[in-house]
Amino acid sequence: MKGQTLFRRFGYAFNGIITAFRRERSMRVHGIATLGVFAFLAATGAPLLWWVLVTLAVGLVLVAEMANTAIETLADLLHPGQHPEIGIAKDVAAGAVLIATLVAIVVGLAYLLR
């Protein structure tokens, strides 16, 4: 991407986000959950600090999910068959999504219990 305009690089990034939502059901589920969470924050009149905390937690989940998608896509392309090391890479990436999701749940519970 070196030598490309900033506008073009943003286009690649935006395409990556769209592709992740189109190809991955879990991204769509996280996207719908995100809309629900933000609607809940709006309906309950959450203070700005909670908007920031929840946005960071949700962003962490979406970033982890996209990284997981990228790793799985690349691993499947490079080694379509079963391989223990590829399995480990995929499991670790999925674990990152799980940890991010658990962090988001903790933030949500903290908001509910405040």
C-alpha positions as CSV (number, residue, x, y, z in Angstrom):
1,M,0.0,0.0,0.0
2,K,3.0,2.3,0.1
3,G,2.7,5.2,-2.3
4,Q,-1.1,5.0,-2.4
5,T,-3.2,8.0,-1.5
6,L,-4.8,8.2,1.9
7,F,-8.2,8.1,0.3
8,R,-7.4,4.8,-1.5
9,R,-6.0,3.2,1.7
10,F,-9.2,4.1,3.6
11,G,-11.1,2.5,0.7
12,Y,-9.2,-0.7,1.2
13,A,-9.9,-0.6,4.9
14,F,-13.6,0.1,4.4
15,N,-13.7,-2.8,1.9
16,G,-12.2,-5.1,4.5
17,I,-14.9,-4.1,7.0
18,I,-17.7,-4.7,4.5
19,T,-16.2,-8.0,3.4
20,A,-15.9,-9.2,7.0
21,F,-19.6,-8.4,7.6
22,R,-20.7,-10.1,4.3
23,R,-18.6,-13.3,4.8
24,E,-18.8,-13.9,8.5
25,R,-22.0,-14.6,10.3
26,S,-20.4,-13.9,13.7
27,M,-19.5,-10.4,12.5
28,R,-23.1,-9.8,11.6
29,V,-24.2,-11.1,15.0
30,H,-21.7,-8.8,16.7
31,G,-23.0,-5.9,14.5
32,I,-26.6,-6.5,15.5
33,A,-25.6,-6.9,19.2
34,T,-23.7,-3.6,18.9
35,L,-26.8,-1.8,17.6
36,G,-28.8,-3.2,20.4
37,V,-26.3,-2.2,23.0
38,F,-26.1,1.4,21.7
39,A,-29.9,1.6,21.6
40,F,-30.0,0.4,25.2
41,L,-27.4,3.0,26.2
42,A,-29.5,5.7,24.5
43,A,-32.7,4.5,26.1
44,T,-31.2,4.5,29.6
45,G,-29.6,7.9,29.2
46,A,-26.1,6.5,29.8
47,P,-23.5,9.1,30.8
48,L,-20.7,9.8,28.4
49,L,-18.1,7.7,30.3
50,W,-20.3,4.6,29.8
51,W,-20.6,5.4,26.1
52,V,-16.8,5.5,25.8
53,L,-16.3,2.3,27.9
54,V,-18.9,0.4,25.9
55,T,-17.6,1.7,22.6
56,L,-14.1,0.6,23.5
57,A,-15.3,-2.8,24.5
58,V,-17.4,-3.3,21.4
59,G,-14.6,-2.1,19.2
60,L,-12.3,-4.6,20.9
61,V,-14.7,-7.4,20.0
62,L,-15.1,-6.3,16.4
63,V,-11.3,-5.9,15.9
64,A,-10.7,-9.3,17.4
65,E,-13.3,-10.8,15.1
66,M,-11.8,-9.2,12.1
67,A,-8.3,-10.4,13.0
68,N,-9.7,-13.9,13.5
69,T,-11.3,-13.7,10.1
70,A,-8.1,-12.6,8.4
71,I,-6.1,-15.3,10.1
72,E,-8.5,-18.0,9.2
73,T,-8.8,-16.8,5.6
74,L,-5.0,-16.7,5.1
75,A,-4.5,-20.0,6.9
76,D,-7.1,-21.8,4.8
77,L,-5.5,-20.3,1.6
78,L,-2.0,-21.3,2.5
79,H,-2.8,-24.7,3.9
80,P,-6.3,-25.9,2.9
81,G,-5.8,-29.3,4.6
82,Q,-5.7,-30.2,8.3
83,H,-2.5,-29.2,10.0
84,P,-1.9,-29.0,13.8
85,E,-0.1,-25.7,13.7
86,I,-2.9,-24.1,11.5
87,G,-5.4,-25.4,14.0
88,I,-3.5,-23.8,16.8
89,A,-3.4,-20.4,15.0
90,K,-7.1,-20.6,14.4
91,D,-7.8,-21.6,18.0
92,V,-5.7,-18.8,19.4
93,A,-7.4,-16.2,17.2
94,A,-10.8,-17.6,18.2
95,G,-9.7,-17.4,21.9
96,A,-8.9,-13.7,21.3
97,V,-12.5,-13.1,20.2
98,L,-13.7,-15.0,23.2
99,I,-11.6,-12.9,25.6
100,A,-12.7,-9.7,23.9
101,T,-16.4,-10.8,24.2
102,L,-16.0,-11.6,27.9
103,V,-14.5,-8.2,28.5
104,A,-17.4,-6.6,26.7
105,I,-19.8,-8.6,28.8
106,V,-18.1,-7.5,32.0
107,V,-18.3,-3.8,30.9
108,G,-22.0,-4.4,30.2
109,L,-22.6,-6.0,33.6
110,A,-20.8,-3.2,35.3
111,Y,-23.1,-0.7,33.6
112,L,-26.2,-2.7,34.7
113,L,-25.0,-3.0,38.3
114,R,-23.7,0.6,38.7
